[in-house]
């Protein structure tokens, strides 16, 4: 698959992206890595330009729920990216565990998979990419 891998607007962490890029490439995917601090507008433009099969968003700075919501809303604003599979994961909040209400808001906005930061979440990401469907808390 061609996958756009992206950080989100406020998040300057990069090793999560380096790790995920290698992880996805080792599984045979073609990764277009946008890097950290990607605005919703830039993400949307990159998706139009590269026509990926899926988008993987990563965040660890604690603002993931909020920033990913803006990113997903921008992706879903137009009809051409409405069906593009989107997964988000990492350390999305500051509570140290997933927050169901915020995950539900992300799913309602059109995010297909809301994942965490454990090894099981990487397995869940692989499963999602193999057969995109709504998964995760
Ligand atoms: C290194 C580091 C930094 C470096 C980053 C350098 C760089 N080039 O990236 C520096 C010093 C710059 C930094 C800055 C900050 N950091 Co920092 N940082 C870390 C630290 C110590 C390690 C992160 C790292 O590189 N890990 C290695 C990578 C490979 O692992 P990872 O990031 O966890 O990613 C894994 C998983 O999260 C998961 N994953 C990630 N994304 C996704 C996506 C999907 C779909 C899936 C399935 C899985 C997944 O898979 C990855 C591989 O296992 C962590 C603490 C920690 N031990 O995790 C804090 C940490 C991430 N930082 C934190 C914070 C708060 C900040 C700052 C806001 C601090 C500040 N007040 O300025 C700033 C960020 C500013 C910003 N605008 O974003 C907090 C985040 C709090 C939270 N989420 O609850 C942490 C957790 C520290 C803490 N315990 O408080 N940081």
Backbone and ligand atoms as CSV (ligand in chain L), in Angstrom:
chain,resi,resn,atom,element,x,y,z
A,1,UNK,N,N,0.832,-1.191,0.000
A,1,UNK,CA,C,0.000,0.000,0.000
A,1,UNK,C,C,0.874,1.251,0.000
A,2,UNK,N,N,0.359,2.309,-0.598
A,2,UNK,CA,C,1.014,3.606,-0.431
A,2,UNK,C,C,0.386,4.275,0.793
A,3,UNK,N,N,1.247,4.598,1.776
A,3,UNK,CA,C,0.748,5.134,3.046
A,3,UNK,C,C,1.352,6.505,3.305
A,4,UNK,N,N,0.499,7.471,3.600
A,4,UNK,CA,C,1.002,8.751,4.084
A,4,UNK,C,C,1.136,8.648,5.592
A,5,UNK,N,N,2.357,8.888,6.068
A,5,UNK,CA,C,2.658,8.862,7.502
A,5,UNK,C,C,2.921,10.294,7.934
A,6,UNK,N,N,2.213,10.737,8.972
A,6,UNK,CA,C,2.309,12.140,9.318
A,6,UNK,C,C,2.215,12.378,10.814
A,7,UNK,N,N,2.983,13.369,11.276
A,7,UNK,CA,C,2.767,13.915,12.610
A,7,UNK,C,C,1.598,14.884,12.535
A,8,UNK,N,N,1.228,15.428,13.674
A,8,UNK,CA,C,0.104,16.367,13.673
A,8,UNK,C,C,0.595,17.749,14.098
A,9,UNK,N,N,-0.291,18.735,13.961
A,9,UNK,CA,C,0.144,20.134,13.927
A,9,UNK,C,C,1.072,20.565,15.067
A,10,UNK,N,N,0.755,20.230,16.304
A,10,UNK,CA,C,1.542,20.790,17.415
A,10,UNK,C,C,2.725,19.909,17.805
A,11,UNK,N,N,2.824,18.730,17.214
A,11,UNK,CA,C,3.754,17.730,17.754
A,11,UNK,C,C,5.096,17.718,17.031
A,12,UNK,N,N,6.162,18.073,17.778
A,12,UNK,CA,C,7.496,18.142,17.169
A,12,UNK,C,C,8.294,16.852,17.338
A,13,UNK,N,N,7.745,15.833,18.010
A,13,UNK,CA,C,8.490,14.574,18.181
A,13,UNK,C,C,8.692,13.898,16.830
A,14,UNK,N,N,9.865,13.291,16.656
A,14,UNK,CA,C,10.187,12.693,15.357
A,14,UNK,C,C,10.498,11.192,15.406
A,15,UNK,N,N,10.997,10.670,16.576
A,15,UNK,CA,C,11.419,9.260,16.582
A,15,UNK,C,C,10.230,8.323,16.433
A,16,UNK,N,N,9.074,8.749,16.879
A,16,UNK,CA,C,7.858,7.960,16.644
A,16,UNK,C,C,7.633,7.799,15.147
A,17,UNK,N,N,7.877,8.878,14.401
A,17,UNK,CA,C,7.661,8.840,12.944
A,17,UNK,C,C,8.737,8.004,12.257
A,18,UNK,N,N,9.986,8.147,12.721
A,18,UNK,CA,C,11.071,7.346,12.148
A,18,UNK,C,C,10.779,5.860,12.377
A,19,UNK,N,N,10.390,5.544,13.612
A,19,UNK,CA,C,10.086,4.146,13.954
A,19,UNK,C,C,8.954,3.615,13.070
A,20,UNK,N,N,7.871,4.369,13.008
A,20,UNK,CA,C,6.708,3.889,12.241
A,20,UNK,C,C,7.021,3.772,10.755
A,21,UNK,N,N,7.825,4.709,10.251
A,21,UNK,CA,C,8.203,4.649,8.841
A,21,UNK,C,C,8.950,3.361,8.533
A,22,UNK,N,N,9.935,3.027,9.391
A,22,UNK,CA,C,10.692,1.784,9.196
A,22,UNK,C,C,9.782,0.572,9.373
A,23,UNK,N,N,8.938,0.639,10.391
A,23,UNK,CA,C,8.016,-0.479,10.685
A,23,UNK,C,C,7.132,-0.770,9.473
A,24,UNK,N,N,6.600,0.268,8.868
A,24,UNK,CA,C,5.689,0.070,7.725
A,24,UNK,C,C,6.468,-0.366,6.479
A,25,UNK,N,N,7.634,0.231,6.269
A,25,UNK,CA,C,8.435,-0.153,5.094
A,25,UNK,C,C,8.885,-1.609,5.187
A,26,UNK,N,N,9.253,-2.034,6.398
A,26,UNK,CA,C,9.681,-3.435,6.572
A,26,UNK,C,C,8.554,-4.411,6.256
A,27,UNK,N,N,7.321,-3.914,6.332
A,27,UNK,CA,C,6.173,-4.772,5.992
A,27,UNK,C,C,5.734,-4.575,4.547
A,28,UNK,N,N,6.582,-3.926,3.761
A,28,UNK,CA,C,6.356,-3.856,2.321
A,28,UNK,C,C,5.573,-2.652,1.831
A,29,UNK,N,N,5.243,-1.735,2.745
A,29,UNK,CA,C,4.459,-0.577,2.316
A,29,UNK,C,C,5.364,0.524,1.746
A,30,UNK,N,N,4.786,1.300,0.864
A,30,UNK,CA,C,5.455,2.459,0.282
A,30,UNK,C,C,5.045,3.668,1.126
A,31,UNK,N,N,6.013,4.224,1.884
A,31,UNK,CA,C,5.672,5.265,2.858
A,31,UNK,C,C,6.050,6.654,2.340
A,32,UNK,N,N,5.075,7.546,2.358
A,32,UNK,CA,C,5.329,8.963,2.091
A,32,UNK,C,C,5.309,9.646,3.451
A,33,UNK,N,N,6.496,10.025,3.945
A,33,UNK,CA,C,6.603,10.567,5.299
A,33,UNK,C,C,6.582,12.092,5.259
A,34,UNK,N,N,5.577,12.678,5.898
A,34,UNK,CA,C,5.443,14.137,5.878
A,34,UNK,C,C,6.210,14.802,7.017
A,35,UNK,N,N,6.627,14.000,8.043
A,35,UNK,CA,C,7.375,14.587,9.148
A,35,UNK,C,C,6.471,15.134,10.235
A,36,UNK,N,N,7.065,15.880,11.203
A,36,UNK,CA,C,6.293,16.404,12.335
A,36,UNK,C,C,5.622,17.747,12.004
A,37,UNK,N,N,4.752,18.205,12.908
A,37,UNK,CA,C,4.128,19.541,12.816
A,37,UNK,C,C,3.432,19.776,11.476
A,38,UNK,N,N,2.628,18.815,11.059
A,38,UNK,CA,C,1.918,18.933,9.778
A,38,UNK,C,C,0.524,19.520,10.020
A,39,UNK,N,N,0.236,20.624,9.376
A,39,UNK,CA,C,-1.082,21.261,9.543
A,39,UNK,C,C,-2.143,20.447,8.802
A,40,UNK,N,N,-3.406,20.576,9.205
A,40,UNK,CA,C,-4.481,19.887,8.478
A,40,UNK,C,C,-4.486,20.246,6.989
A,41,UNK,N,N,-4.187,21.474,6.689
A,41,UNK,CA,C,-4.175,21.912,5.297
A,41,UNK,C,C,-3.082,21.222,4.491
A,42,UNK,N,N,-1.878,21.122,5.080
A,42,UNK,CA,C,-0.773,20.450,4.391
A,42,UNK,C,C,-1.070,18.957,4.216
A,43,UNK,N,N,-1.635,18.354,5.261
A,43,UNK,CA,C,-1.977,16.930,5.181
A,43,UNK,C,C,-2.975,16.678,4.048
A,44,UNK,N,N,-3.986,17.507,3.985
A,44,UNK,CA,C,-5.013,17.354,2.947
A,44,UNK,C,C,-4.407,17.532,1.556
A,45,UNK,N,N,-3.557,18.530,1.417
A,45,UNK,CA,C,-2.916,18.769,0.117
A,45,UNK,C,C,-2.043,17.576,-0.275
A,46,UNK,N,N,-1.328,17.004,0.701
A,46,UNK,CA,C,-0.460,15.853,0.406
A,46,UNK,C,C,-1.295,14.642,-0.011
A,47,UNK,N,N,-2.443,14.473,0.614
A,47,UNK,CA,C,-3.304,13.337,0.239
A,47,UNK,C,C,-3.833,13.518,-1.180
A,48,UNK,N,N,-4.182,14.724,-1.543
A,48,UNK,CA,C,-4.655,14.961,-2.917
A,48,UNK,C,C,-3.516,14.702,-3.905
A,49,UNK,N,N,-2.323,15.107,-3.533
A,49,UNK,CA,C,-1.185,14.986,-4.449
A,49,UNK,C,C,-0.724,13.541,-4.617
A,50,UNK,N,N,-0.652,12.800,-3.506
A,50,UNK,CA,C,-0.057,11.451,-3.556
A,50,UNK,C,C,-1.073,10.330,-3.725
A,51,UNK,N,N,-2.350,10.634,-3.527
A,51,UNK,CA,C,-3.412,9.614,-3.642
A,51,UNK,C,C,-3.047,8.319,-2.903
A,52,UNK,N,N,-2.837,8.393,-1.578
A,52,UNK,CA,C,-2.447,7.196,-0.825
A,52,UNK,C,C,-3.613,6.221,-0.665
A,53,UNK,N,N,-3.241,4.982,-0.262
A,53,UNK,CA,C,-4.260,3.979,0.066
A,53,UNK,C,C,-4.727,4.122,1.513
A,54,UNK,N,N,-3.889,4.754,2.344
A,54,UNK,CA,C,-4.255,4.949,3.754
A,54,UNK,C,C,-3.393,6.060,4.341
A,55,UNK,N,N,-3.884,6.635,5.436
A,55,UNK,CA,C,-3.140,7.653,6.180
A,55,UNK,C,C,-2.917,7.135,7.597
A,56,UNK,N,N,-1.670,7.252,8.084
A,56,UNK,CA,C,-1.357,6.907,9.470
A,56,UNK,C,C,-0.848,8.170,10.158
A,57,UNK,N,N,-1.590,8.582,11.184
A,57,UNK,CA,C,-1.208,9.766,11.961
A,57,UNK,C,C,-0.608,9.313,13.286
A,58,UNK,N,N,0.469,9.972,13.683
A,58,UNK,CA,C,1.134,9.620,14.938
A,58,UNK,C,C,1.321,10.858,15.789
A,59,UNK,N,N,1.049,10.708,17.098
A,59,UNK,CA,C,1.297,11.814,18.022
A,59,UNK,C,C,1.656,11.275,19.389
A,60,UNK,N,N,2.618,11.920,20.045
A,60,UNK,CA,C,2.978,11.490,21.405
A,60,UNK,C,C,3.029,12.653,22.404
A,61,UNK,N,N,2.798,13.877,21.964
A,61,UNK,CA,C,3.013,15.010,22.882
A,61,UNK,C,C,1.841,15.292,23.823
A,62,UNK,N,N,0.762,14.544,23.673
A,62,UNK,CA,C,-0.368,14.722,24.589
A,62,UNK,C,C,-1.511,15.526,24.004
A,63,UNK,N,N,-1.311,16.108,22.835
A,63,UNK,CA,C,-2.367,16.890,22.180
A,63,UNK,C,C,-2.974,16.154,20.993
A,64,UNK,N,N,-2.736,14.839,20.968
A,64,UNK,CA,C,-3.145,14.049,19.811
A,64,UNK,C,C,-4.636,14.038,19.561
A,65,UNK,N,N,-5.412,13.886,20.612
A,65,UNK,CA,C,-6.866,13.827,20.398
A,65,UNK,C,C,-7.348,15.108,19.713
A,66,UNK,N,N,-6.888,16.238,20.219
A,66,UNK,CA,C,-7.347,17.519,19.684
A,66,UNK,C,C,-6.830,17.755,18.259
A,67,UNK,N,N,-5.527,17.589,18.065
A,67,UNK,CA,C,-4.939,17.876,16.751
A,67,UNK,C,C,-5.404,16.883,15.682
A,68,UNK,N,N,-5.523,15.616,16.076
A,68,UNK,CA,C,-5.980,14.619,15.095
A,68,UNK,C,C,-7.420,14.886,14.682
A,69,UNK,N,N,-8.213,15.417,15.615
A,69,UNK,CA,C,-9.597,15.741,15.281
A,69,UNK,C,C,-9.628,16.800,14.168
A,70,UNK,N,N,-8.790,17.820,14.317
A,70,UNK,CA,C,-8.732,18.860,13.280
A,70,UNK,C,C,-8.245,18.275,11.949
A,71,UNK,N,N,-7.262,17.376,12.028
A,71,UNK,CA,C,-6.721,16.768,10.807
A,71,UNK,C,C,-7.786,15.924,10.101
A,72,UNK,N,N,-8.488,15.105,10.881
A,72,UNK,CA,C,-9.500,14.221,10.284
A,72,UNK,C,C,-10.664,15.036,9.726
A,73,UNK,N,N,-11.068,16.063,10.453
A,73,UNK,CA,C,-12.166,16.900,9.946
A,73,UNK,C,C,-11.781,17.553,8.613
A,74,UNK,N,N,-10.518,17.972,8.495
A,74,UNK,CA,C,-10.069,18.577,7.237
A,74,UNK,C,C,-10.076,17.537,6.113
A,75,UNK,N,N,-9.620,16.330,6.425
A,75,UNK,CA,C,-9.603,15.271,5.400
A,75,UNK,C,C,-11.016,14.930,4.933
A,76,UNK,N,N,-11.947,14.922,5.877
A,76,UNK,CA,C,-13.320,14.507,5.546
A,76,UNK,C,C,-14.179,15.668,5.032
A,77,UNK,N,N,-13.604,16.865,4.932
A,77,UNK,CA,C,-14.406,18.034,4.535
A,77,UNK,C,C,-14.865,17.960,3.086
A,78,UNK,N,N,-14.061,17.306,2.237
A,78,UNK,CA,C,-14.422,17.214,0.821
A,78,UNK,C,C,-14.736,15.786,0.434
A,79,UNK,N,N,-15.460,15.586,-0.658
A,79,UNK,CA,C,-15.871,14.228,-1.037
A,79,UNK,C,C,-14.711,13.335,-1.499
A,80,UNK,N,N,-13.638,13.908,-2.062
A,80,UNK,CA,C,-12.612,13.057,-2.685
A,80,UNK,C,C,-11.794,12.257,-1.676
A,81,UNK,N,N,-11.695,12.729,-0.417
A,81,UNK,CA,C,-10.923,11.992,0.597
A,81,UNK,C,C,-11.835,11.362,1.643
A,82,UNK,N,N,-13.125,11.379,1.388
A,82,UNK,CA,C,-14.096,10.924,2.397
A,82,UNK,C,C,-13.943,9.449,2.743
A,83,UNK,N,N,-13.489,8.636,1.792
A,83,UNK,CA,C,-13.402,7.189,2.040
A,83,UNK,C,C,-11.972,6.724,2.304
A,84,UNK,N,N,-11.024,7.636,2.364
A,84,UNK,CA,C,-9.623,7.264,2.583
A,84,UNK,C,C,-9.448,6.708,4.003
A,85,UNK,N,N,-8.937,5.469,4.151
A,85,UNK,CA,C,-8.755,4.915,5.501
A,85,UNK,C,C,-7.746,5.731,6.314
A,86,UNK,N,N,-8.121,6.075,7.543
A,86,UNK,CA,C,-7.263,6.895,8.409
A,86,UNK,C,C,-7.132,6.226,9.777
A,87,UNK,N,N,-5.880,6.049,10.209
A,87,UNK,CA,C,-5.604,5.523,11.558
A,87,UNK,C,C,-4.771,6.545,12.313
A,88,UNK,N,N,-5.064,6.692,13.604
A,88,UNK,CA,C,-4.248,7.557,14.453
A,88,UNK,C,C,-3.838,6.773,15.684
A,89,UNK,N,N,-2.624,7.040,16.155
A,89,UNK,CA,C,-2.179,6.338,17.354
A,89,UNK,C,C,-1.004,7.032,18.011
A,90,UNK,N,N,-0.577,6.456,19.153
A,90,UNK,CA,C,0.519,7.023,19.934
A,90,UNK,C,C,0.053,7.335,21.343
A,91,UNK,N,N,0.714,8.322,21.958
A,91,UNK,CA,C,0.273,8.795,23.273
A,91,UNK,C,C,-0.632,10.003,23.019
A,92,UNK,N,N,-1.908,9.720,22.833
A,92,UNK,CA,C,-2.798,10.753,22.291
A,92,UNK,C,C,-3.236,11.788,23.318
A,93,UNK,N,N,-3.236,11.411,24.587
A,93,UNK,CA,C,-3.627,12.366,25.629
A,93,UNK,C,C,-2.563,12.429,26.699
A,94,UNK,N,N,-2.882,13.091,27.794
A,94,UNK,CA,C,-1.910,13.219,28.882
A,94,UNK,C,C,-2.284,12.346,30.077
A,95,UNK,N,N,-3.372,11.580,29.941
A,95,UNK,CA,C,-3.831,10.778,31.079
A,95,UNK,C,C,-3.073,9.470,31.215
A,96,UNK,N,N,-2.303,9.083,30.199
A,96,UNK,CA,C,-1.562,7.831,30.264
A,96,UNK,C,C,-2.385,6.625,29.857
A,97,UNK,N,N,-3.620,6.860,29.500
A,97,UNK,CA,C,-4.468,5.767,28.995
A,97,UNK,C,C,-5.444,6.382,28.005
A,98,UNK,N,N,-6.098,5.513,27.225
A,98,UNK,CA,C,-7.003,6.039,26.202
A,98,UNK,C,C,-8.246,6.647,26.860
A,99,UNK,N,N,-8.752,7.692,26.246
A,99,UNK,CA,C,-9.945,8.359,26.770
A,99,UNK,C,C,-11.091,8.101,25.804
A,100,UNK,N,N,-12.043,7.321,26.256
A,100,UNK,CA,C,-13.090,6.826,25.376
A,100,UNK,C,C,-13.887,7.959,24.724
A,101,UNK,N,N,-14.201,9.004,25.483
A,101,UNK,CA,C,-15.024,10.076,24.911
A,101,UNK,C,C,-14.287,10.761,23.761
A,102,UNK,N,N,-13.000,10.969,23.941
A,102,UNK,CA,C,-12.240,11.653,22.884
A,102,UNK,C,C,-12.008,10.734,21.689
A,103,UNK,N,N,-11.815,9.443,21.971
A,103,UNK,CA,C,-11.680,8.478,20.868
A,103,UNK,C,C,-12.986,8.413,20.075
A,104,UNK,N,N,-14.096,8.453,20.790
A,104,UNK,CA,C,-15.404,8.390,20.123
A,104,UNK,C,C,-15.616,9.628,19.242
A,105,UNK,N,N,-15.159,10.778,19.735
A,105,UNK,CA,C,-15.278,12.006,18.934
A,105,UNK,C,C,-14.452,11.882,17.645
A,106,UNK,N,N,-13.270,11.292,17.778
A,106,UNK,CA,C,-12.422,11.093,16.592
A,106,UNK,C,C,-13.097,10.156,15.586
A,107,UNK,N,N,-13.659,9.069,16.109
A,107,UNK,CA,C,-14.337,8.124,15.203
A,107,UNK,C,C,-15.542,8.784,14.545
A,108,UNK,N,N,-16.264,9.593,15.311
A,108,UNK,CA,C,-17.444,10.259,14.755
A,108,UNK,C,C,-17.043,11.238,13.648
A,109,UNK,N,N,-15.835,11.800,13.778
A,109,UNK,CA,C,-15.359,12.745,12.757
A,109,UNK,C,C,-14.874,12.021,11.497
A,110,UNK,N,N,-14.733,10.672,11.590
A,110,UNK,CA,C,-14.334,9.932,10.392
A,110,UNK,C,C,-13.009,9.218,10.495
A,111,UNK,N,N,-12.423,9.181,11.708
A,111,UNK,CA,C,-11.179,8.438,11.889
A,111,UNK,C,C,-11.527,6.951,12.039
A,112,UNK,N,N,-10.941,6.100,11.221
A,112,UNK,CA,C,-11.351,4.698,11.199
A,112,UNK,C,C,-10.746,3.880,12.333
A,113,UNK,N,N,-9.501,4.186,12.719
A,113,UNK,CA,C,-8.838,3.422,13.784
A,113,UNK,C,C,-8.178,4.380,14.762
A,114,UNK,N,N,-8.543,4.264,16.039
A,114,UNK,CA,C,-7.939,5.087,17.094
A,114,UNK,C,C,-7.169,4.139,18.007
A,115,UNK,N,N,-5.845,4.241,17.955
A,115,UNK,CA,C,-4.984,3.262,18.613
A,115,UNK,C,C,-4.114,3.926,19.664
A,116,UNK,N,N,-3.437,3.094,20.460
A,116,UNK,CA,C,-2.589,3.606,21.524
A,116,UNK,C,C,-1.113,3.500,21.189
A,117,UNK,N,N,-0.282,3.208,22.201
A,117,UNK,CA,C,1.166,3.241,21.981
A,117,UNK,C,C,1.866,1.929,22.336
A,118,UNK,N,N,1.125,0.845,22.448
A,118,UNK,CA,C,1.750,-0.422,22.815
A,118,UNK,C,C,2.028,-1.315,21.621
A,119,UNK,N,N,2.727,-2.427,21.900
A,119,UNK,CA,C,3.031,-3.375,20.827
A,119,UNK,C,C,1.741,-3.916,20.206
A,120,UNK,N,N,0.733,-4.130,21.029
A,120,UNK,CA,C,-0.549,-4.603,20.516
A,120,UNK,C,C,-1.187,-3.616,19.557
A,121,UNK,N,N,-0.909,-2.336,19.778
A,121,UNK,CA,C,-1.471,-1.318,18.877
A,121,UNK,C,C,-0.804,-1.356,17.506
A,122,UNK,N,N,0.489,-1.704,17.482
A,122,UNK,CA,C,1.160,-1.854,16.187
A,122,UNK,C,C,0.595,-3.062,15.438
A,123,UNK,N,N,0.301,-4.125,16.180
A,123,UNK,CA,C,-0.353,-5.288,15.558
A,123,UNK,C,C,-1.725,-4.878,15.015
A,124,UNK,N,N,-2.433,-4.078,15.815
A,124,UNK,CA,C,-3.770,-3.635,15.389
A,124,UNK,C,C,-3.674,-2.743,14.148
A,125,UNK,N,N,-2.594,-1.957,14.071
A,125,UNK,CA,C,-2.403,-1.126,12.878
A,125,UNK,C,C,-2.201,-2.005,11.649
A,126,UNK,N,N,-1.387,-3.052,11.788
A,126,UNK,CA,C,-1.175,-3.973,10.657
A,126,UNK,C,C,-2.493,-4.609,10.233
A,127,UNK,N,N,-3.272,-5.035,11.217
A,127,UNK,CA,C,-4.562,-5.663,10.907
A,127,UNK,C,C,-5.480,-4.663,10.205
A,128,UNK,N,N,-5.458,-3.428,10.679
A,128,UNK,CA,C,-6.295,-2.393,10.059
A,128,UNK,C,C,-5.882,-2.158,8.606
A,129,UNK,N,N,-4.570,-2.076,8.359
A,129,UNK,CA,C,-4.108,-1.815,6.995
A,129,UNK,C,C,-4.434,-2.986,6.069
A,130,UNK,N,N,-4.435,-4.194,6.640
A,130,UNK,CA,C,-4.762,-5.378,5.831
A,130,UNK,C,C,-6.240,-5.387,5.458
A,131,UNK,N,N,-7.071,-4.852,6.336
A,131,UNK,CA,C,-8.522,-4.856,6.091
A,131,UNK,C,C,-9.132,-3.669,6.822
A,132,UNK,N,N,-9.056,-2.465,6.216
A,132,UNK,CA,C,-9.515,-1.266,6.911
A,132,UNK,C,C,-10.961,-1.388,7.401
A,133,UNK,N,N,-11.136,-1.168,8.702
A,133,UNK,CA,C,-12.469,-1.197,9.308
A,133,UNK,C,C,-12.358,-0.401,10.599
A,134,UNK,N,N,-13.481,-0.041,11.150
A,134,UNK,CA,C,-13.434,0.716,12.392
A,134,UNK,C,C,-12.876,-0.132,13.526
A,135,UNK,N,N,-11.722,0.278,14.132
A,135,UNK,CA,C,-11.152,-0.467,15.254
A,135,UNK,C,C,-10.657,0.475,16.335
A,136,UNK,N,N,-10.433,-0.089,17.529
A,136,UNK,CA,C,-9.738,0.610,18.597
A,136,UNK,C,C,-10.618,1.457,19.469
A,137,UNK,N,N,-10.034,1.769,20.668
A,137,UNK,CA,C,-10.750,2.635,21.613
A,137,UNK,C,C,-10.443,4.042,21.282
L,1,LIG,C1,C,12.746,12.267,23.151
L,1,LIG,C2,C,11.579,13.033,23.717
L,1,LIG,C3,C,11.483,14.379,23.387
L,1,LIG,C4,C,12.472,15.087,22.468
L,1,LIG,C5,C,12.017,14.800,21.014
L,1,LIG,C6,C,13.215,14.689,20.067
L,1,LIG,C7,C,12.790,14.176,18.731
L,1,LIG,N1,N,13.615,14.459,17.735
L,1,LIG,O1,O,11.754,13.552,18.563
L,1,LIG,C8,C,12.262,16.576,22.883
L,1,LIG,C9,C,13.201,16.907,24.036
L,1,LIG,C10,C,12.457,17.610,21.772
L,1,LIG,C11,C,10.835,16.515,23.421
L,1,LIG,C12,C,10.006,17.601,23.488
L,1,LIG,C13,C,8.772,17.578,24.105
L,1,LIG,N2,N,8.206,16.547,24.768
L,1,LIG,CO1,CO,8.910,14.770,24.714
L,1,LIG,N3,N,9.565,13.040,25.021
L,1,LIG,C14,C,10.603,12.411,24.548
L,1,LIG,C15,C,10.655,10.993,25.151
L,1,LIG,C16,C,11.704,11.017,26.298
L,1,LIG,C17,C,10.976,9.870,24.182
L,1,LIG,C18,C,10.140,9.892,22.876
L,1,LIG,C19,C,10.785,8.985,21.846
L,1,LIG,O2,O,11.550,9.432,21.003
L,1,LIG,N4,N,10.465,7.686,21.942
L,1,LIG,C20,C,10.935,6.694,20.977
L,1,LIG,C21,C,9.808,6.397,19.951
L,1,LIG,C22,C,10.279,5.329,18.984
L,1,LIG,O3,O,8.714,5.872,20.714
L,1,LIG,P1,P,7.319,6.648,20.843
L,1,LIG,O4,O,7.494,8.071,20.538
L,1,LIG,O5,O,6.681,6.308,22.147
L,1,LIG,O6,O,6.466,5.962,19.682
L,1,LIG,C23,C,6.030,4.626,19.891
L,1,LIG,C24,C,4.595,4.517,20.403
L,1,LIG,O7,O,4.119,5.725,20.942
L,1,LIG,C25,C,3.814,4.050,19.228
L,1,LIG,N5,N,3.172,5.010,18.354
L,1,LIG,C26,C,3.469,6.288,18.109
L,1,LIG,N6,N,2.675,6.780,17.152
L,1,LIG,C27,C,1.842,5.787,16.770
L,1,LIG,C28,C,0.844,5.748,15.802
L,1,LIG,C29,C,0.138,4.550,15.604
L,1,LIG,C30,C,-0.945,4.500,14.577
L,1,LIG,C31,C,0.436,3.408,16.411
L,1,LIG,C32,C,-0.316,2.152,16.228
L,1,LIG,C33,C,1.441,3.469,17.367
L,1,LIG,C34,C,2.139,4.641,17.535
L,1,LIG,O8,O,4.726,3.364,18.394
L,1,LIG,C35,C,6.053,3.902,18.569
L,1,LIG,C36,C,6.999,2.727,18.587
L,1,LIG,O9,O,6.707,1.875,19.654
L,1,LIG,C37,C,9.189,10.837,25.691
L,1,LIG,C38,C,9.034,9.972,26.937
L,1,LIG,C39,C,8.980,8.506,26.584
L,1,LIG,N7,N,9.751,7.754,27.302
L,1,LIG,O10,O,8.248,8.100,25.664
L,1,LIG,C40,C,8.782,12.276,25.955
L,1,LIG,C41,C,7.337,12.684,25.843
L,1,LIG,C42,C,6.718,12.065,24.602
L,1,LIG,N8,N,7.424,14.129,25.676
L,1,LIG,C43,C,6.468,14.754,26.272
L,1,LIG,C44,C,6.285,16.166,26.246
L,1,LIG,C45,C,5.154,16.723,27.093
L,1,LIG,C46,C,7.105,16.973,25.471
L,1,LIG,C47,C,7.016,18.479,25.331
L,1,LIG,C48,C,5.602,19.026,25.189
L,1,LIG,C49,C,7.760,19.050,26.548
L,1,LIG,C50,C,7.685,20.561,26.690
L,1,LIG,N9,N,6.960,21.015,27.704
L,1,LIG,O11,O,8.249,21.277,25.908
L,1,LIG,C51,C,7.875,18.739,24.071
L,1,LIG,C52,C,7.073,18.633,22.757
L,1,LIG,C53,C,6.783,19.933,22.143
L,1,LIG,C54,C,5.902,19.731,20.937
L,1,LIG,N10,N,5.586,20.828,20.295
L,1,LIG,O12,O,5.509,18.644,20.579
L,1,LIG,C55,C,5.555,13.819,27.041
L,1,LIG,C56,C,4.170,13.652,26.386
L,1,LIG,C57,C,3.092,13.578,27.460
L,1,LIG,C58,C,1.945,12.697,27.156
L,1,LIG,N11,N,1.659,12.311,25.910
L,1,LIG,O13,O,1.265,12.333,28.079
L,1,LIG,C59,C,6.429,12.519,27.115
L,1,LIG,C60,C,5.608,11.224,27.125
L,1,LIG,C61,C,7.272,12.623,28.419
L,1,LIG,C62,C,6.420,12.509,29.660
L,1,LIG,N12,N,6.335,11.358,30.265
L,1,LIG,O14,O,5.813,13.456,30.089
L,1,LIG,N13,N,10.525,15.260,23.806
